[in-house]
Amino acid sequence: MSNQQVEVLVVGAGQAGVAISEHLSELGVPHLVLERDRIAERWRTGRWDSLVANGPAWHDRFPGLEFLDRDPDSFATKDEVADYFVAYAEKIAAPIRCGVEVTSVRRHAGRPGFHVETSEGTIDARFVVAATGPFQRPVLPPIVPAGAPVAQLHSAAYRNPEQLPEGAVLVVGAGSSGVQIADELRRAGRDVYLSVGPHDRPPRSYRGRDFCWWLGVLGLWDLETPPAGAEHVTIAVSGAHGGHTVDFRDLAARGIELVGMTASYDDGVLRFVDDLGANIAAGDATYLALLDAADAYVERNGIDLPEEPEARVLGPAPQRVTDPLLALDLDGIGAIVWATGYATDYSWLQVDAFDERGRPQQRRGVSTEPGVYFLGLPWLSRRGSSFIWGVWHDARYVADHIATQRGYLAYRS
Ligand SMILES: Cc1cc2nc3c(=O)[nH]c(=O)nc-3n(C[C@H](O)[C@H](O)[C@H](O)COP(=O)(O)OP(=O)(O)OC[C@H]3O[C@@H](n4cnc5c(N)ncnc54)[C@H](O)[C@@H]3O)c2cc1C
């Protein structure tokens, strides 16, 4: 592949790379997608064994293809999601080359385009789309030193309960990953502590409709900027076991010990912030706010959906809210699973498209470096940008931008 000329180089063939390939093809824009592993590799091997999609099959997909052999209201397994994107790439005849890693991208001096180095030679690309994912590098807060007498792993490395050493497990983080992993470990008979931070907690379904539908009709997936202070608030949902509302009361009732945010570790003792009650109350408020918005929508539009008053009955707060556990001896813990999120890694993209903290500088995916684009990032254009359905729409905008630029460049050339 040495010194190949490519009009648009797309880096990464997860859902973002597949989506933009479809739009570029429709616009007649020649392109190549390079993927260092396999199509949708992160869905296949980068997550725990039992993971299913957080949204139902009718929602968590692209417009051009449904999940075959699956009830649209059920939740696809992670392997079915990976297979879906392989099938989608075949359907659109996406020009994807797997097993090729992009190691550097640099702007040409004195002429347009980029010099690209890959594991299989160099490429000259006029445009580059970084579709390498929203969740590239696991983030572990530096709380418990690596030498401490406990196994520590990030949720990205968690696969199943059998993988963890004997003993209780502390799961840190109460987004979708943390609550699902804690739940799975408890079902496997482990003693589990769950460290709960700020979160959004939508109902799985309300008045017969999944929360994905409610967020859609209420325009909340399309929010363009996060509500103030909620930029990093994680969303606690689960499609496991047919899908259910995440409720910390249920988790506590099943024997999971809830604690607040994990604050520090010293001399064999973990300490937690006394904020469990506040975090659960704030999560409940987001839950109730969605019910209110849904009820108002039903009334305004005169839709016939069954009332569900019992959804508002939350029951008493978990016992640990009034009797907080603020310290825990590490002696009793066999493993800590840090479900604490991810950062990006664009070390291969050596262009002027980042701020001083290394964050991509872009608007709707169009970066500050002309010719370089990003896809798949949280809040790239809206709340849904890092999710399956959302990236497809963002990709259409980016492809259109590239096609428009090509139109200008073609003028009398
Ligand atoms: C646990 C978990 C569950 C999720 N569940 C859902 C869900 O149910 N529904 C939903 O809509 N979203 C979900 N998401 C969010 C999102 O859909 C996924 O993170 C999805 O994988 C993002 O797709 P992507 O194409 O943007 O990135 P990725 O899937 O990460 O794909 C990026 C690709 O780029 C490749 N790559 C990276 N660097 C290079 C390089 N230098 N050269 C060549 N190739 C490279 C990688 O190998 C990878 O295949 C979930 C995320 C996580 C972490």
The ligand as an ORCA input file, in Angstrom:
! r2SCAN-3c Opt
* xyz 0 1
  C     -19.944     -0.739     27.652
  C     -20.538      0.090     26.557
  C     -21.841     -0.163     26.130
  C     -22.427      0.620     25.131
  N     -23.694      0.342     24.756
  C     -24.278      1.093     23.808
  C     -25.601      0.807     23.374
  O     -26.240     -0.106     23.870
  N     -26.175      1.589     22.415
  C     -25.482      2.621     21.840
  O     -26.034      3.285     20.952
  N     -24.227      2.912     22.229
  C     -23.605      2.175     23.189
  N     -22.324      2.466     23.576
  C     -21.688      3.680     23.031
  C     -21.137      3.544     21.599
  O     -22.163      3.087     20.748
  C     -19.960      2.598     21.521
  O     -18.927      3.071     22.332
  C     -19.427      2.398     20.082
  O     -18.458      1.378     20.078
  C     -18.804      3.667     19.488
  O     -18.580      3.437     18.117
  P     -17.435      4.200     17.306
  O     -17.428      3.695     15.926
  O     -17.557      5.664     17.500
  O     -16.101      3.752     18.056
  P     -15.493      2.294     18.259
  O     -16.516      1.251     18.310
  O     -14.578      2.429     19.420
  O     -14.662      2.056     16.913
  C     -13.460      2.722     16.645
  C     -12.603      1.796     15.821
  O     -11.407      2.488     15.475
  C     -10.330      1.568     15.451
  N      -9.081      2.324     15.604
  C      -8.712      3.080     16.666
  N      -7.522      3.666     16.425
  C      -7.133      3.273     15.183
  C      -5.982      3.565     14.373
  N      -5.023      4.383     14.802
  N      -5.912      2.977     13.142
  C      -6.918      2.172     12.682
  N      -8.011      1.874     13.428
  C      -8.133      2.420     14.660
  C     -10.639      0.645     16.625
  O     -10.017     -0.612     16.479
  C     -12.165      0.553     16.568
  O     -12.610     -0.589     15.867
  C     -21.699      1.696     24.550
  C     -20.394      1.947     24.984
  C     -19.810      1.151     25.972
  C     -18.394      1.441     26.429
*
